[in-house]
Amino acid sequence: MNVITIQSEAFQELKDSMDEIKKQLSAKEKEPKNKWLDNQEVMQLLHCSKRLLQSWRDEQKISFSQVGAKIYYRESDINELLEKNFNKARKK
């Protein structure tokens, strides 16, 4: 077994860094796993029209939830749509 010695100041800095990382990870775990976006947010995110989103819903290309007249999309469903339609560039 090897014994490593360091100065107490260096140890404290290391401990503080580890505490900060733990705090950041803990905060990230508390974020909602599936954020809901409304029509306007999705239009801005994808730079598309309201009509295009309507077409995608009609063609069942994207899942959605509707409460009254308001339509919501899961962020994960938006990412899934983009992943399904991803075309990797060919190398020459």
Residue frames as qw, qx, qy, qz and C-alpha x, y, z in Angstrom:
[[0.000, 0.890, 0.456, 0.000, 0.00, 0.00, 0.00],
 [0.424, 0.308, -0.004, 0.852, 1.36, 3.41, -0.99],
 [0.216, -0.762, -0.423, 0.440, 0.94, 6.45, 1.21],
 [0.330, 0.538, 0.229, 0.741, 0.58, 9.82, -0.47],
 [0.284, -0.620, -0.393, 0.617, 0.96, 13.01, 1.51],
 [0.228, 0.609, 0.301, 0.698, -0.22, 16.45, 0.44],
 [0.072, 0.077, -0.342, 0.934, -0.45, 19.80, 2.12],
 [0.113, 0.489, 0.757, -0.419, -3.65, 20.49, 4.01],
 [0.259, 0.552, -0.024, -0.792, -4.40, 23.49, 1.75],
 [0.269, 0.240, -0.752, -0.551, -4.19, 21.32, -1.37],
 [0.051, -0.239, -0.965, 0.095, -6.36, 18.69, 0.31],
 [0.187, 0.544, 0.495, -0.651, -8.98, 21.32, 1.20],
 [0.303, 0.461, -0.337, -0.763, -9.02, 22.63, -2.40],
 [0.213, 0.064, -0.921, -0.318, -9.46, 19.10, -3.71],
 [0.018, 0.380, 0.862, -0.336, -12.27, 18.44, -1.22],
 [0.245, 0.547, 0.208, -0.773, -14.00, 21.72, -2.14],
 [0.294, 0.323, -0.609, -0.662, -13.80, 20.84, -5.85],
 [0.161, -0.126, -0.974, -0.094, -15.33, 17.44, -5.20],
 [0.109, 0.480, 0.660, -0.568, -18.12, 19.00, -3.12],
 [0.291, 0.493, -0.123, -0.811, -18.88, 21.44, -5.97],
 [0.277, 0.151, -0.822, -0.474, -19.05, 18.59, -8.50],
 [0.064, -0.297, -0.932, 0.197, -21.41, 16.64, -6.21],
 [0.186, 0.522, 0.380, -0.741, -23.60, 19.75, -5.85],
 [0.320, 0.394, -0.421, -0.752, -23.78, 20.22, -9.64],
 [0.231, -0.013, -0.941, -0.249, -24.65, 16.56, -10.21],
 [0.028, 0.400, 0.803, -0.441, -27.33, 16.71, -7.55],
 [0.275, 0.513, 0.104, -0.806, -28.86, 19.83, -9.14],
 [0.301, 0.263, -0.681, -0.613, -28.85, 18.15, -12.55],
 [0.116, -0.178, -0.977, 0.020, -30.73, 15.12, -11.14],
 [0.134, 0.496, 0.597, -0.616, -33.47, 17.44, -9.85],
 [0.257, 0.319, -0.330, -0.851, -34.09, 18.92, -13.32],
 [0.795, 0.267, 0.320, -0.440, -37.17, 17.53, -15.02],
 [0.526, -0.128, 0.765, 0.350, -36.27, 14.54, -17.17],
 [0.289, 0.441, 0.710, 0.467, -38.86, 15.38, -19.79],
 [0.021, 0.394, 0.134, -0.909, -39.37, 19.07, -20.32],
 [0.375, 0.646, 0.662, 0.057, -42.57, 20.08, -22.13],
 [0.156, -0.208, 0.244, 0.934, -42.38, 22.73, -24.85],
 [0.458, 0.627, 0.446, -0.445, -45.30, 24.62, -26.34],
 [0.672, 0.617, 0.353, 0.206, -45.89, 25.26, -30.05],
 [0.146, 0.979, -0.125, 0.069, -44.12, 28.63, -30.00],
 [0.471, -0.685, 0.542, 0.121, -41.02, 27.23, -28.29],
 [0.755, 0.071, 0.604, 0.245, -40.78, 24.35, -30.78],
 [0.525, 0.808, 0.220, 0.150, -41.25, 26.71, -33.73],
 [0.041, -0.945, 0.323, -0.018, -38.39, 28.87, -32.47],
 [0.639, -0.460, 0.604, 0.126, -36.22, 25.87, -31.66],
 [0.679, 0.173, 0.650, 0.294, -36.64, 24.22, -35.08],
 [0.046, 0.419, -0.284, -0.861, -37.08, 27.44, -37.09],
 [0.019, 0.259, 0.873, 0.413, -40.27, 26.11, -38.61],
 [0.348, -0.239, -0.165, -0.891, -43.85, 27.26, -39.09],
 [0.536, -0.022, 0.573, -0.619, -46.99, 26.46, -37.13],
 [0.809, 0.339, -0.129, -0.462, -48.36, 24.80, -40.28],
 [0.510, 0.423, -0.748, 0.034, -45.35, 22.46, -40.55],
 [0.150, -0.187, 0.828, -0.507, -45.84, 21.33, -36.95],
 [0.706, 0.181, 0.280, -0.624, -49.52, 20.73, -37.75],
 [0.744, 0.412, -0.448, -0.275, -48.51, 18.57, -40.74],
 [0.265, 0.359, -0.856, 0.261, -46.08, 16.57, -38.61],
 [0.420, -0.037, 0.674, -0.606, -48.83, 15.96, -36.04],
 [0.775, 0.315, 0.018, -0.548, -51.29, 14.93, -38.78],
 [0.705, 0.438, -0.552, -0.083, -48.70, 12.57, -40.31],
 [0.869, -0.493, 0.021, -0.043, -47.89, 11.26, -36.81],
 [0.659, 0.484, -0.338, 0.466, -44.24, 12.18, -37.21],
 [0.144, 0.318, -0.527, 0.775, -44.21, 13.82, -33.81],
 [0.380, -0.514, -0.756, 0.143, -46.04, 13.04, -30.58],
 [0.046, -0.372, 0.101, -0.922, -47.89, 15.79, -28.75],
 [0.151, -0.471, -0.783, 0.377, -50.28, 16.55, -25.96],
 [0.077, -0.449, -0.290, -0.842, -53.19, 18.95, -26.22],
 [0.151, -0.472, -0.673, 0.548, -54.89, 20.73, -23.37],
 [0.255, 0.787, 0.281, -0.487, -57.73, 22.83, -24.72],
 [0.597, 0.802, -0.003, 0.002, -56.31, 24.78, -27.65],
 [0.126, -0.832, 0.540, 0.028, -52.73, 24.61, -26.33],
 [0.956, 0.221, -0.190, 0.044, -50.36, 22.01, -27.78],
 [0.391, -0.765, 0.512, -0.003, -47.25, 20.69, -26.05],
 [0.838, 0.379, -0.388, 0.056, -44.35, 18.52, -27.16],
 [0.801, -0.540, 0.144, 0.216, -41.84, 16.59, -25.08],
 [0.029, 0.843, -0.486, -0.228, -38.28, 17.72, -25.59],
 [0.486, -0.260, 0.821, 0.147, -37.27, 14.06, -25.89],
 [0.648, 0.516, 0.560, -0.015, -39.77, 13.60, -28.77],
 [0.319, 0.921, -0.139, -0.175, -38.26, 16.58, -30.60],
 [0.209, -0.651, 0.709, 0.173, -34.79, 15.07, -30.17],
 [0.629, 0.075, 0.773, 0.037, -36.08, 11.69, -31.36],
 [0.588, 0.754, 0.268, -0.117, -37.55, 13.29, -34.50],
 [0.162, 0.887, -0.404, -0.155, -34.21, 14.94, -35.25],
 [0.407, -0.427, 0.801, 0.098, -32.28, 11.72, -34.62],
 [0.701, 0.328, 0.631, -0.044, -34.59, 9.68, -36.89],
 [0.550, 0.816, 0.174, 0.031, -34.03, 12.16, -39.71],
 [0.307, -0.787, 0.424, 0.327, -30.27, 12.56, -39.22],
 [0.858, 0.500, 0.005, 0.123, -28.24, 12.05, -42.38],
 [0.615, -0.593, 0.284, 0.434, -24.57, 11.56, -41.74],
 [0.373, 0.831, -0.309, -0.272, -22.21, 13.21, -44.23],
 [0.964, 0.141, 0.075, 0.213, -20.08, 10.90, -46.30],
 [0.370, -0.725, 0.381, 0.439, -16.33, 11.30, -46.21],
 [0.694, 0.688, -0.164, -0.137, -14.59, 11.63, -49.54]]
